[in-house]
């Protein structure tokens, strides 16, 4: 079926982008020290290198691809679970808007403000709150919140996929959503253990993409 092919192709594209994101994040964030102050983050962002810029360009495009995949999953699932699928999908635009803003300003606005704040101390509080890599910043919180919001359709769509006998993709997608919600709870409570939920959720999402590529191969027929 056409929708199965679209989901599979979208999952492949998103999988490639996710792997690129992991590589760029490791290379870029390896420069960040756990004891950095706000000024350290500002100095780092004021002169972004190739990995920093590439990471956030890819992350922005990855968000668009994630929206595309979820839209296709909604189109598939609403044939069988119209109300439940609709409830899950209404959270997707919220996730998309928040994440695109959080990632895109890192390459379009934040470096300029960070650079200016090096010579104007009054801009330091603003710049520090706009740096996504700084987990105690407003943008860092909003980025985590975006993934927590994404957790809701992930759980709903995952359960619906499971009910359609697309079990491994469904279990992994739903688990990803659950851990992303745990992650934002950990952020709010300042609990380092719970905060790792977002990272674990990302790994589960990566695995769910692999199984979607398998589960939505062209041989699958609508049940």
Z-matrix of the N, CA and C atoms (Angstrom, degrees):
N
C 1 1.459
C 2 1.521 1 109.91
N 3 1.339 2 115.74 1 151.27
C 4 1.459 3 121.20 2 -176.27
C 5 1.522 4 111.69 3 -61.60
N 6 1.339 5 117.96 4 -43.74
C 7 1.465 6 121.04 5 -177.20
C 8 1.519 7 111.40 6 -63.18
N 9 1.347 8 117.24 7 -34.79
C 10 1.460 9 120.31 8 177.75
C 11 1.528 10 110.76 9 -64.72
N 12 1.317 11 116.41 10 -42.64
C 13 1.464 12 120.67 11 178.74
C 14 1.519 13 111.42 12 -63.28
N 15 1.320 14 116.39 13 -41.09
C 16 1.470 15 120.54 14 -179.89
C 17 1.522 16 111.12 15 -64.97
N 18 1.331 17 116.09 16 -42.47
C 19 1.469 18 120.30 17 178.38
C 20 1.522 19 109.97 18 -62.97
N 21 1.315 20 115.86 19 -43.92
C 22 1.467 21 120.60 20 -178.21
C 23 1.531 22 111.07 21 -63.94
N 24 1.328 23 117.36 22 -45.43
C 25 1.466 24 121.54 23 179.37
C 26 1.532 25 110.29 24 -64.27
N 27 1.334 26 115.67 25 -43.10
C 28 1.465 27 120.17 26 178.68
C 29 1.524 28 110.86 27 -61.69
N 30 1.340 29 117.09 28 -40.21
C 31 1.461 30 121.60 29 178.84
C 32 1.526 31 111.23 30 -65.44
N 33 1.329 32 116.81 31 -38.03
C 34 1.468 33 121.08 32 177.97
C 35 1.528 34 110.39 33 -63.18
N 36 1.338 35 115.98 34 -47.42
C 37 1.471 36 121.07 35 179.59
C 38 1.526 37 110.19 36 -60.20
N 39 1.322 38 115.92 37 -45.77
C 40 1.463 39 120.67 38 -178.65
C 41 1.524 40 111.48 39 -66.69
N 42 1.325 41 116.59 40 -35.53
C 43 1.464 42 120.55 41 177.55
C 44 1.527 43 110.56 42 -62.55
N 45 1.328 44 116.62 43 -45.65
C 46 1.468 45 121.10 44 178.97
C 47 1.528 46 110.13 45 -61.45
N 48 1.334 47 116.27 46 -45.15
C 49 1.461 48 120.09 47 179.61
C 50 1.527 49 111.67 48 -64.33
N 51 1.322 50 117.13 49 -36.23
C 52 1.460 51 120.92 50 179.78
C 53 1.524 52 110.86 51 -67.16
N 54 1.334 53 117.00 52 -40.83
C 55 1.463 54 120.82 53 177.65
C 56 1.528 55 109.66 54 -63.81
N 57 1.338 56 116.71 55 -43.29
C 58 1.470 57 120.94 56 177.34
C 59 1.525 58 109.98 57 -60.86
N 60 1.343 59 115.88 58 -41.97
C 61 1.462 60 120.39 59 179.21
C 62 1.524 61 110.74 60 -60.83
N 63 1.331 62 117.25 61 -42.82
C 64 1.460 63 120.91 62 179.44
C 65 1.526 64 111.23 63 -61.70
N 66 1.333 65 116.50 64 -44.23
C 67 1.468 66 121.16 65 -179.27
C 68 1.526 67 110.38 66 -64.65
N 69 1.334 68 116.59 67 -49.10
C 70 1.464 69 120.63 68 -177.94
C 71 1.532 70 111.14 69 -65.83
N 72 1.331 71 116.41 70 -37.14
C 73 1.465 72 119.85 71 179.64
C 74 1.521 73 110.69 72 -64.76
N 75 1.330 74 116.59 73 -43.77
C 76 1.466 75 120.46 74 178.90
C 77 1.526 76 110.51 75 -61.94
N 78 1.337 77 116.71 76 -44.88
C 79 1.465 78 120.72 77 -178.14
C 80 1.526 79 111.41 78 -68.15
N 81 1.332 80 115.86 79 -40.35
C 82 1.460 81 119.96 80 -177.95
C 83 1.523 82 111.86 81 -74.53
N 84 1.336 83 116.33 82 -48.05
C 85 1.460 84 120.76 83 -175.27
C 86 1.529 85 112.40 84 -75.25
N 87 1.331 86 118.00 85 -10.57
C 88 1.465 87 120.28 86 177.09
C 89 1.525 88 110.89 87 -65.11
N 90 1.327 89 116.20 88 -17.96
C 91 1.460 90 121.19 89 179.02
C 92 1.532 91 111.93 90 -80.97
N 93 1.323 92 116.55 91 -17.60
C 94 1.459 93 121.57 92 -175.60
C 95 1.526 94 110.83 93 -85.04
N 96 1.333 95 115.58 94 133.70
C 97 1.461 96 121.25 95 178.51
C 98 1.528 97 110.27 96 -102.44
N 99 1.323 98 116.89 97 146.26
C 100 1.460 99 121.35 98 -176.49
C 101 1.527 100 113.18 99 -63.80
N 102 1.337 101 116.52 100 -24.21
C 103 1.464 102 120.31 101 -177.44
C 104 1.529 103 113.38 102 -98.78
N 105 1.328 104 116.73 103 16.03
C 106 1.465 105 120.26 104 -178.44
C 107 1.526 106 111.45 105 -63.86
N 108 1.323 107 114.90 106 141.94
C 109 1.457 108 121.80 107 172.55
C 110 1.523 109 108.61 108 -91.13
N 111 1.329 110 116.36 109 174.69
C 112 1.460 111 120.20 110 177.01
C 113 1.525 112 111.10 111 -57.94
N 114 1.336 113 116.75 112 -38.94
C 115 1.459 114 120.53 113 -179.03
C 116 1.525 115 111.65 114 -66.29
N 117 1.325 116 116.42 115 -34.35
C 118 1.475 117 119.96 116 176.95
C 119 1.531 118 110.37 117 -63.74
N 120 1.340 119 116.50 118 -44.27
C 121 1.460 120 120.30 119 177.62
C 122 1.527 121 110.93 120 -62.08
N 123 1.311 122 115.91 121 -40.92
C 124 1.460 123 120.58 122 -179.21
C 125 1.526 124 111.09 123 -64.16
N 126 1.314 125 116.54 124 -44.16
C 127 1.470 126 120.51 125 178.23
C 128 1.521 127 111.23 126 -61.34
N 129 1.330 128 116.16 127 -39.56
C 130 1.474 129 121.57 128 179.61
C 131 1.518 130 111.51 129 -65.60
N 132 1.317 131 116.69 130 -45.43
C 133 1.462 132 121.16 131 -176.55
C 134 1.524 133 112.15 132 -75.31
N 135 1.312 134 117.40 133 -24.66
C 136 1.472 135 120.20 134 -176.88
C 137 1.525 136 112.64 135 -64.90
N 138 1.347 137 116.40 136 -22.04
C 139 1.477 138 120.76 137 177.83
C 140 1.527 139 108.94 138 -130.67
N 141 1.328 140 116.89 139 70.37
C 142 1.474 141 120.25 140 -176.00
C 143 1.519 142 112.89 141 -64.12
N 144 1.336 143 116.39 142 136.16
C 145 1.462 144 119.91 143 178.59
C 146 1.526 145 110.61 144 -93.74
N 147 1.315 146 115.76 145 -175.06
C 148 1.470 147 122.33 146 -176.64
C 149 1.521 148 111.52 147 -59.12
N 150 1.335 149 116.84 148 -43.28
C 151 1.459 150 120.19 149 -176.67
C 152 1.528 151 111.51 150 -68.01
N 153 1.332 152 116.43 151 -37.87
C 154 1.459 153 121.10 152 178.10
C 155 1.523 154 110.52 153 -63.06
N 156 1.323 155 116.25 154 -50.59
C 157 1.470 156 120.87 155 -178.55
C 158 1.525 157 110.60 156 -65.32
N 159 1.344 158 116.01 157 -46.02
C 160 1.459 159 120.06 158 179.99
C 161 1.509 160 112.05 159 -61.24
N 162 1.323 161 116.78 160 -37.81
C 163 1.449 162 121.64 161 -179.66
C 164 1.520 163 111.23 162 -62.04
N 165 1.325 164 117.09 163 -45.76
C 166 1.459 165 119.69 164 -175.53
C 167 1.532 166 112.95 165 -79.44
N 168 1.319 167 117.01 166 -27.48
C 169 1.472 168 118.61 167 172.40
C 170 1.528 169 109.01 168 -65.27
N 171 1.325 170 115.68 169 -47.27
C 172 1.469 171 120.13 170 179.60
C 173 1.524 172 111.15 171 -64.65
N 174 1.343 173 117.61 172 -39.69
C 175 1.463 174 121.10 173 -179.48
C 176 1.529 175 111.17 174 -63.56
N 177 1.331 176 115.94 175 -37.72
C 178 1.468 177 119.66 176 177.82
C 179 1.523 178 110.65 177 -65.92
N 180 1.338 179 116.18 178 -45.81
C 181 1.461 180 120.67 179 178.75
C 182 1.527 181 110.90 180 -66.84
N 183 1.333 182 116.63 181 -34.43
C 184 1.465 183 121.29 182 177.91
C 185 1.524 184 110.43 183 -61.89
N 186 1.321 185 116.43 184 -38.85
C 187 1.464 186 120.51 185 178.14
C 188 1.520 187 110.87 186 -61.93
N 189 1.329 188 115.89 187 -42.60
C 190 1.470 189 120.58 188 178.07
C 191 1.530 190 109.93 189 -62.17
N 192 1.322 191 116.69 190 -41.30
C 193 1.469 192 120.77 191 179.31
C 194 1.529 193 110.87 192 -66.10
N 195 1.339 194 116.94 193 -38.16
C 196 1.463 195 120.55 194 178.24
C 197 1.520 196 110.73 195 -63.88
N 198 1.331 197 116.46 196 -40.24
C 199 1.470 198 120.99 197 176.84
C 200 1.530 199 110.02 198 -62.11
N 201 1.334 200 115.69 199 -41.65
C 202 1.461 201 120.72 200 179.25
C 203 1.519 202 111.17 201 -61.68
N 204 1.340 203 116.84 202 -45.95
C 205 1.468 204 120.88 203 -179.82
C 206 1.526 205 111.16 204 -62.84
N 207 1.323 206 116.73 205 -44.24
C 208 1.460 207 120.27 206 -179.57
C 209 1.524 208 111.65 207 -66.05
N 210 1.324 209 115.98 208 -33.57
C 211 1.464 210 120.59 209 176.57
C 212 1.527 211 110.38 210 -65.23
N 213 1.330 212 116.19 211 -41.16
C 214 1.458 213 120.87 212 178.90
C 215 1.531 214 110.87 213 -68.65
N 216 1.339 215 116.44 214 -39.93
C 217 1.464 216 119.57 215 177.02
C 218 1.525 217 110.54 216 -62.92
N 219 1.327 218 116.13 217 -38.86
C 220 1.462 219 120.19 218 177.02
C 221 1.532 220 110.99 219 -62.64
N 222 1.332 221 116.59 220 -41.74
C 223 1.466 222 120.59 221 179.00
C 224 1.517 223 111.34 222 -62.13
N 225 1.338 224 115.75 223 -37.33
C 226 1.464 225 120.53 224 179.19
C 227 1.530 226 111.05 225 -71.69
N 228 1.334 227 116.33 226 -46.96
C 229 1.468 228 120.69 227 -172.35
C 230 1.526 229 113.73 228 -76.26
N 231 1.322 230 117.43 229 -28.54
C 232 1.464 231 118.87 230 -176.66
C 233 1.531 232 112.32 231 -68.82
N 234 1.336 233 116.35 232 -14.43
C 235 1.464 234 119.59 233 174.61
C 236 1.526 235 111.16 234 -66.12
N 237 1.337 236 115.91 235 -26.18
C 238 1.460 237 120.48 236 -174.74
C 239 1.533 238 112.53 237 -116.10
N 240 1.344 239 116.31 238 -29.41
C 241 1.469 240 120.79 239 -177.25
C 242 1.537 241 108.27 240 -134.86
N 243 1.313 242 116.75 241 67.83
C 244 1.462 243 120.74 242 -169.91
C 245 1.528 244 112.95 243 -58.07
N 246 1.312 245 117.59 244 -50.62
C 247 1.462 246 120.85 245 -176.18
C 248 1.527 247 111.94 246 -67.10
N 249 1.319 248 116.82 247 -48.92
C 250 1.467 249 121.07 248 -179.10
C 251 1.523 250 111.09 249 -61.60
N 252 1.322 251 116.57 250 -42.13
C 253 1.450 252 120.66 251 -179.84
C 254 1.531 253 110.84 252 -64.75
N 255 1.330 254 116.86 253 -39.51
C 256 1.463 255 121.09 254 179.05
C 257 1.527 256 110.72 255 -64.36
N 258 1.331 257 116.45 256 -42.91
C 259 1.465 258 120.74 257 179.50
C 260 1.526 259 110.36 258 -59.80
N 261 1.332 260 116.55 259 -42.27
C 262 1.458 261 120.05 260 178.41
C 263 1.520 262 112.16 261 -66.27
N 264 1.313 263 116.05 262 -40.40
C 265 1.465 264 119.45 263 -172.50
C 266 1.528 265 113.16 264 -71.49
N 267 1.337 266 117.96 265 -26.21
C 268 1.471 267 119.12 266 -176.69
C 269 1.533 268 111.59 267 -64.72
N 270 1.323 269 117.90 268 -16.48
C 271 1.467 270 120.32 269 177.79
C 272 1.530 271 112.46 270 -85.68
N 273 1.329 272 117.06 271 -15.08
C 274 1.468 273 120.58 272 -176.03
C 275 1.526 274 112.57 273 -63.12
N 276 1.351 275 120.19 274 -47.34
C 277 1.469 276 119.16 275 178.29
C 278 1.526 277 113.26 276 -60.24
N 279 1.332 278 117.33 277 -34.53
C 280 1.475 279 120.53 278 178.44
C 281 1.527 280 109.73 279 -62.14
N 282 1.334 281 115.24 280 -46.87
C 283 1.464 282 120.28 281 177.69
C 284 1.526 283 110.50 282 -59.62
N 285 1.330 284 115.89 283 -46.93
C 286 1.453 285 120.93 284 -175.90
C 287 1.515 286 112.67 285 -61.29
N 288 1.324 287 117.03 286 -47.64
C 289 1.468 288 121.18 287 -178.69
C 290 1.523 289 110.86 288 -62.03
N 291 1.339 290 116.31 289 -47.76
C 292 1.467 291 120.35 290 -179.10
C 293 1.529 292 111.65 291 -60.89
N 294 1.330 293 116.58 292 -47.54
C 295 1.458 294 119.94 293 -175.30
C 296 1.521 295 112.57 294 -69.93
N 297 1.308 296 117.33 295 -40.66
C 298 1.462 297 120.26 296 179.24
C 299 1.528 298 110.23 297 -62.85
N 300 1.331 299 116.57 298 -40.11
C 301 1.463 300 119.81 299 177.15
C 302 1.532 301 110.17 300 -64.28
N 303 1.336 302 116.34 301 -49.06
C 304 1.466 303 120.93 302 -177.80
C 305 1.530 304 112.36 303 -58.00
N 306 1.327 305 116.42 304 -42.48
C 307 1.461 306 120.15 305 -176.69
C 308 1.530 307 113.23 306 -82.27
N 309 1.317 308 117.46 307 -44.08
C 310 1.463 309 120.07 308 -173.97
C 311 1.526 310 112.85 309 -66.09
N 312 1.341 311 118.20 310 -34.72
C 313 1.472 312 119.00 311 -178.40
C 314 1.525 313 111.49 312 -71.36
N 315 1.334 314 117.19 313 -15.81
C 316 1.464 315 119.67 314 179.29
C 317 1.532 316 111.61 315 -67.36
N 318 1.327 317 116.57 316 -23.26
C 319 1.467 318 120.04 317 179.98
C 320 1.519 319 112.50 318 -112.52
N 321 1.333 320 117.37 319 -9.95
C 322 1.465 321 119.78 320 -175.81
C 323 1.524 322 113.72 321 -110.92
N 324 1.326 323 117.42 322 -28.37
C 325 1.466 324 120.82 323 -173.91
C 326 1.524 325 112.95 324 -127.52
N 327 1.313 326 116.53 325 -47.92
C 328 1.464 327 121.47 326 -170.71
C 329 1.531 328 114.00 327 -59.06
N 330 1.343 329 120.37 328 -45.20
C 331 1.476 330 118.84 329 179.60
C 332 1.526 331 113.08 330 -57.74
N 333 1.329 332 116.97 331 -38.23
C 334 1.473 333 120.31 332 -179.82
C 335 1.521 334 111.06 333 -66.85
N 336 1.337 335 116.52 334 -43.50
C 337 1.463 336 120.37 335 179.38
C 338 1.532 337 109.92 336 -67.21
N 339 1.327 338 116.87 337 -40.01
C 340 1.465 339 120.94 338 178.95
C 341 1.526 340 110.41 339 -63.16
N 342 1.311 341 117.33 340 -43.31
C 343 1.468 342 121.46 341 179.33
C 344 1.524 343 110.61 342 -63.32
N 345 1.335 344 115.89 343 -43.29
C 346 1.466 345 120.08 344 179.90
C 347 1.521 346 111.62 345 -65.38
N 348 1.334 347 116.71 346 -33.84
C 349 1.468 348 120.48 347 -177.45
C 350 1.525 349 112.52 348 -69.76
N 351 1.345 350 117.12 349 -19.00
C 352 1.459 351 120.21 350 178.02
C 353 1.517 352 111.89 351 -65.94
N 354 1.331 353 115.51 352 -24.73
C 355 1.466 354 119.80 353 178.44
C 356 1.527 355 112.33 354 -112.82
N 357 1.332 356 116.21 355 -2.83
C 358 1.463 357 121.30 356 178.37
C 359 1.522 358 108.52 357 -135.86
N 360 1.324 359 115.47 358 98.22
C 361 1.467 360 120.89 359 -174.05
C 362 1.527 361 114.03 360 -61.23
N 363 1.327 362 116.67 361 -22.19
C 364 1.470 363 119.31 362 -179.34
C 365 1.525 364 111.82 363 -67.36
N 366 1.346 365 117.09 364 -18.80
C 367 1.460 366 121.21 365 -179.03
C 368 1.529 367 113.05 366 -89.52
N 369 1.335 368 116.90 367 -9.56
C 370 1.466 369 120.71 368 -176.67
C 371 1.532 370 112.43 369 -58.62
N 372 1.347 371 119.56 370 -46.83
C 373 1.480 372 118.64 371 179.41
C 374 1.524 373 112.94 372 -60.57
N 375 1.336 374 116.54 373 -36.88
C 376 1.467 375 120.55 374 179.75
C 377 1.525 376 109.75 375 -68.92
N 378 1.339 377 116.11 376 -49.66
C 379 1.465 378 120.43 377 -178.00
C 380 1.518 379 111.75 378 -59.58
N 381 1.328 380 116.93 379 -43.56
C 382 1.466 381 120.10 380 -176.87
C 383 1.521 382 112.32 381 -64.90
N 384 1.332 383 116.88 382 -30.93
C 385 1.467 384 120.56 383 -179.57
C 386 1.531 385 112.55 384 -79.84
N 387 1.325 386 117.18 385 -10.67
C 388 1.467 387 121.30 386 -177.80
C 389 1.529 388 113.29 387 -100.51
N 390 1.328 389 116.92 388 -2.88
C 391 1.467 390 120.77 389 -176.95
C 392 1.527 391 109.86 390 -88.96
N 393 1.322 392 116.40 391 112.88
C 394 1.468 393 121.55 392 -175.32
C 395 1.525 394 112.20 393 -63.75
N 396 1.307 395 118.31 394 -34.89
C 397 1.463 396 121.56 395 -178.46
C 398 1.526 397 111.99 396 -68.31
N 399 1.319 398 116.99 397 -21.26
C 400 1.457 399 122.22 398 177.53
C 401 1.527 400 108.24 399 -83.01
N 402 1.314 401 117.13 400 101.31
C 403 1.463 402 121.93 401 -170.13
C 404 1.522 403 113.64 402 -65.44
N 405 1.337 404 117.57 403 -16.91
C 406 1.457 405 119.02 404 178.07
C 407 1.527 406 111.46 405 -93.83
N 408 1.320 407 116.56 406 10.01
C 409 1.461 408 120.60 407 -179.91
C 410 1.524 409 110.68 408 -89.38
N 411 1.322 410 115.70 409 163.88
C 412 1.462 411 121.14 410 177.25
C 413 1.518 412 110.89 411 -61.87
N 414 1.335 413 116.60 412 -43.69
C 415 1.465 414 120.46 413 -179.55
C 416 1.528 415 110.68 414 -67.44
N 417 1.329 416 117.19 415 -35.84
C 418 1.466 417 120.41 416 175.84
C 419 1.513 418 110.86 417 -60.91
N 420 1.338 419 115.64 418 -40.96
C 421 1.465 420 120.43 419 178.00
C 422 1.528 421 111.02 420 -66.83
N 423 1.347 422 116.53 421 -44.75
C 424 1.468 423 120.49 422 -178.99
C 425 1.527 424 111.35 423 -63.95
N 426 1.326 425 116.12 424 -34.65
C 427 1.460 426 120.41 425 177.28
C 428 1.529 427 110.56 426 -65.02
N 429 1.340 428 116.25 427 -43.91
C 430 1.460 429 120.20 428 175.78
C 431 1.512 430 111.72 429 -64.15
N 432 1.343 431 116.21 430 -38.14
C 433 1.455 432 121.20 431 178.44
C 434 1.526 433 110.90 432 -63.96
N 435 1.337 434 116.16 433 -38.34
C 436 1.468 435 120.57 434 178.94
C 437 1.522 436 110.51 435 -59.19
N 438 1.336 437 116.09 436 -42.77
C 439 1.468 438 119.46 437 179.95
C 440 1.528 439 111.58 438 -71.83
N 441 1.332 440 116.52 439 -30.39
C 442 1.465 441 119.37 440 174.93
C 443 1.526 442 110.17 441 -66.81
N 444 1.337 443 116.07 442 -40.08
C 445 1.465 444 120.37 443 176.70
C 446 1.525 445 109.79 444 -64.20
N 447 1.336 446 116.14 445 -41.57
C 448 1.466 447 120.65 446 177.18
C 449 1.529 448 110.56 447 -61.37
N 450 1.336 449 115.93 448 -27.44
C 451 1.456 450 119.83 449 179.46
C 452 1.519 451 113.31 450 -60.44
N 453 1.337 452 116.75 451 -30.39
C 454 1.470 453 120.02 452 -178.34
C 455 1.529 454 111.50 453 -66.30
N 456 1.366 455 119.46 454 -55.10
C 457 1.475 456 117.60 455 176.60
C 458 1.521 457 112.54 456 -65.29
N 459 1.330 458 117.47 457 -29.41
C 460 1.463 459 119.41 458 178.13
C 461 1.524 460 110.88 459 -63.07
N 462 1.332 461 116.44 460 -43.48
C 463 1.468 462 120.30 461 178.50
C 464 1.522 463 110.64 462 -65.80
N 465 1.335 464 116.41 463 -46.68
C 466 1.472 465 120.41 464 -178.04
C 467 1.521 466 111.07 465 -64.59
N 468 1.336 467 117.04 466 -49.24
C 469 1.464 468 120.23 467 -179.88
C 470 1.524 469 110.85 468 -64.75
N 471 1.348 470 116.22 469 -36.42
C 472 1.461 471 119.63 470 179.06
C 473 1.517 472 111.64 471 -62.74
N 474 1.332 473 115.94 472 -43.73
C 475 1.470 474 120.04 473 178.39
C 476 1.529 475 110.56 474 -64.34
N 477 1.324 476 116.69 475 -41.55
C 478 1.470 477 120.50 476 -178.95
C 479 1.531 478 110.99 477 -66.87
N 480 1.334 479 116.72 478 -37.98
C 481 1.470 480 119.68 479 175.78
C 482 1.522 481 110.14 480 -63.41
N 483 1.315 482 116.32 481 -40.38
C 484 1.474 483 120.61 482 178.18
C 485 1.529 484 109.87 483 -61.21
N 486 1.328 485 116.23 484 -42.65
C 487 1.468 486 120.41 485 179.94
C 488 1.536 487 111.76 486 -65.94
N 489 1.335 488 116.55 487 -24.12
C 490 1.463 489 121.13 488 176.30
C 491 1.529 490 111.38 489 -90.29
N 492 1.344 491 116.03 490 14.69
C 493 1.467 492 123.04 491 178.37
C 494 1.527 493 113.08 492 67.56
N 495 1.333 494 117.37 493 19.69
C 496 1.466 495 121.41 494 171.97
C 497 1.526 496 104.23 495 -99.81
N 498 1.320 497 115.63 496 72.59
C 499 1.455 498 121.87 497 -159.38
C 500 1.529 499 114.92 498 -75.53
N 501 1.325 500 118.33 499 -49.67
C 502 1.462 501 119.32 500 -175.91
C 503 1.523 502 111.70 501 -64.92
N 504 1.317 503 116.56 502 -44.56
C 505 1.471 504 120.07 503 176.59
C 506 1.521 505 109.97 504 -59.16
N 507 1.324 506 115.96 505 -42.66
C 508 1.457 507 121.16 506 -177.98
C 509 1.515 508 112.82 507 -65.49
N 510 1.322 509 116.22 508 -46.11
C 511 1.470 510 120.56 509 -179.15
C 512 1.529 511 110.61 510 -63.08
N 513 1.314 512 116.78 511 -44.62
C 514 1.462 513 120.93 512 -178.01
C 515 1.532 514 111.54 513 -68.59
N 516 1.328 515 116.87 514 -39.68
C 517 1.464 516 120.22 515 179.26
C 518 1.531 517 110.33 516 -65.83
N 519 1.331 518 116.70 517 -44.46
C 520 1.464 519 120.69 518 179.20
C 521 1.530 520 110.70 519 -65.21
N 522 1.322 521 117.39 520 -40.42
C 523 1.463 522 121.50 521 178.93
C 524 1.521 523 110.76 522 -64.23
N 525 1.324 524 116.56 523 -39.50
C 526 1.462 525 121.04 524 175.71
C 527 1.518 526 110.36 525 -56.97
N 528 1.324 527 116.34 526 -46.57
C 529 1.456 528 120.38 527 -179.67
C 530 1.516 529 112.46 528 -62.12
N 531 1.318 530 116.43 529 -41.87
C 532 1.458 531 121.52 530 179.98
C 533 1.527 532 111.18 531 -61.94
N 534 1.329 533 116.72 532 -45.64
C 535 1.462 534 120.06 533 -178.15
C 536 1.531 535 112.12 534 -69.88
N 537 1.331 536 117.28 535 -31.61
C 538 1.471 537 119.83 536 176.74
C 539 1.526 538 110.54 537 -65.26
N 540 1.322 539 116.66 538 -37.87
C 541 1.471 540 120.90 539 177.16
C 542 1.524 541 110.00 540 -68.28
N 543 1.333 542 117.00 541 -40.86
C 544 1.463 543 120.97 542 176.25
C 545 1.530 544 109.79 543 -60.05
N 546 1.342 545 116.28 544 -37.91
C 547 1.461 546 121.33 545 -179.14
C 548 1.517 547 112.90 546 -60.93
N 549 1.338 548 116.99 547 -44.91
C 550 1.471 549 119.25 548 -178.81
C 551 1.523 550 110.53 549 -71.37
N 552 1.329 551 117.09 550 -30.93
C 553 1.472 552 120.10 551 174.81
C 554 1.534 553 109.41 552 -63.70
N 555 1.333 554 115.96 553 -42.09
C 556 1.459 555 120.59 554 177.56
C 557 1.510 556 111.79 555 -62.99
N 558 1.331 557 116.43 556 -37.31
C 559 1.470 558 121.03 557 178.29
C 560 1.520 559 110.00 558 -63.58
N 561 1.331 560 115.94 559 -46.21
C 562 1.468 561 120.76 560 -178.79
C 563 1.522 562 111.04 561 -63.66
N 564 1.356 563 116.76 562 -40.41
C 565 1.460 564 121.79 563 -178.10
C 566 1.532 565 112.55 564 -85.00
N 567 1.345 566 115.56 565 -2.24
C 568 1.469 567 121.15 566 -176.68
C 569 1.529 568 110.90 567 57.26
N 570 1.344 569 114.70 568 41.29
C 571 1.448 570 121.63 569 -179.98
C 572 1.533 571 108.47 570 -105.66
N 573 1.332 572 116.40 571 111.56
C 574 1.462 573 120.46 572 -174.41
C 575 1.524 574 112.79 573 -64.44
N 576 1.339 575 116.60 574 -31.70
C 577 1.467 576 120.03 575 -179.66
C 578 1.527 577 110.40 576 -69.43
N 579 1.326 578 116.66 577 -49.41
C 580 1.461 579 120.31 578 179.27
C 581 1.525 580 111.39 579 -65.46
N 582 1.327 581 116.62 580 -32.02
C 583 1.471 582 120.68 581 -178.46
C 584 1.524 583 112.47 582 -63.87
N 585 1.332 584 116.95 583 -23.42
C 586 1.468 585 119.80 584 178.39
C 587 1.529 586 111.44 585 -69.92
N 588 1.338 587 116.35 586 -7.84
C 589 1.460 588 120.08 587 178.96
C 590 1.513 589 112.85 588 -57.20
N 591 1.346 590 116.42 589 -36.59
C 592 1.467 591 119.99 590 179.84
C 593 1.523 592 110.98 591 -63.62
N 594 1.340 593 116.46 592 -42.54
C 595 1.457 594 120.64 593 179.13
C 596 1.529 595 110.93 594 -66.58
N 597 1.332 596 116.08 595 -43.84
C 598 1.474 597 120.18 596 178.07
C 599 1.523 598 109.86 597 -61.89
N 600 1.344 599 115.91 598 -40.81
C 601 1.460 600 120.42 599 177.66
C 602 1.520 601 111.79 600 -59.50
N 603 1.346 602 116.00 601 -39.06
C 604 1.462 603 119.76 602 178.56
C 605 1.519 604 112.27 603 -63.01
N 606 1.330 605 116.47 604 -39.77
C 607 1.467 606 120.92 605 178.23
C 608 1.530 607 110.61 606 -65.73
N 609 1.332 608 116.02 607 -42.88
C 610 1.465 609 120.41 608 178.20
C 611 1.526 610 111.50 609 -64.14
N 612 1.331 611 116.23 610 -36.40
C 613 1.461 612 120.06 611 177.53
C 614 1.522 613 110.48 612 -64.25
N 615 1.330 614 115.60 613 -42.07
C 616 1.466 615 120.38 614 177.46
C 617 1.524 616 110.47 615 -58.82
N 618 1.324 617 116.56 616 -44.07
C 619 1.466 618 120.82 617 178.61
C 620 1.525 619 111.50 618 -66.00
N 621 1.336 620 116.40 619 -37.29
C 622 1.472 621 119.45 620 179.47
C 623 1.521 622 110.90 621 -64.00
N 624 1.330 623 116.87 622 -34.48
C 625 1.467 624 120.59 623 178.26
C 626 1.526 625 110.47 624 -65.20
N 627 1.315 626 115.77 625 -41.59
C 628 1.472 627 120.21 626 179.57
C 629 1.531 628 109.99 627 -59.82
N 630 1.325 629 116.18 628 -44.25
C 631 1.463 630 119.42 629 -177.97
C 632 1.533 631 111.90 630 -75.10
N 633 1.341 632 118.02 631 -27.60
C 634 1.467 633 119.74 632 174.47
C 635 1.530 634 110.41 633 -64.90
N 636 1.323 635 115.54 634 -38.94
C 637 1.466 636 120.03 635 178.69
C 638 1.533 637 109.47 636 -60.94
N 639 1.321 638 115.45 637 -37.29
C 640 1.467 639 120.34 638 178.54
C 641 1.528 640 111.05 639 -76.33
N 642 1.349 641 115.88 640 -48.09
C 643 1.462 642 120.99 641 -174.02
C 644 1.526 643 113.56 642 -68.25
N 645 1.321 644 117.11 643 -31.03
C 646 1.457 645 119.55 644 -177.33
C 647 1.532 646 111.97 645 -101.35
N 648 1.309 647 116.71 646 30.88
C 649 1.458 648 119.82 647 175.30
C 650 1.537 649 107.90 648 -65.56
N 651 1.292 650 116.03 649 161.42
C 652 1.461 651 121.72 650 -171.06
C 653 1.522 652 113.41 651 -61.76
N 654 1.350 653 117.00 652 -17.71
C 655 1.461 654 119.07 653 -177.86
C 656 1.530 655 112.89 654 -75.74
N 657 1.358 656 116.28 655 -14.88
C 658 1.453 657 119.28 656 -179.86
C 659 1.524 658 110.18 657 -69.90
N 660 1.281 659 115.79 658 135.58
C 661 1.459 660 121.34 659 176.70
C 662 1.528 661 109.60 660 -115.00
N 663 1.291 662 115.73 661 149.46
C 664 1.462 663 119.25 662 177.96
C 665 1.515 664 109.76 663 -61.65
N 666 1.303 665 114.52 664 137.19
C 667 1.471 666 118.80 665 -179.48
C 668 1.510 667 110.68 666 -93.75
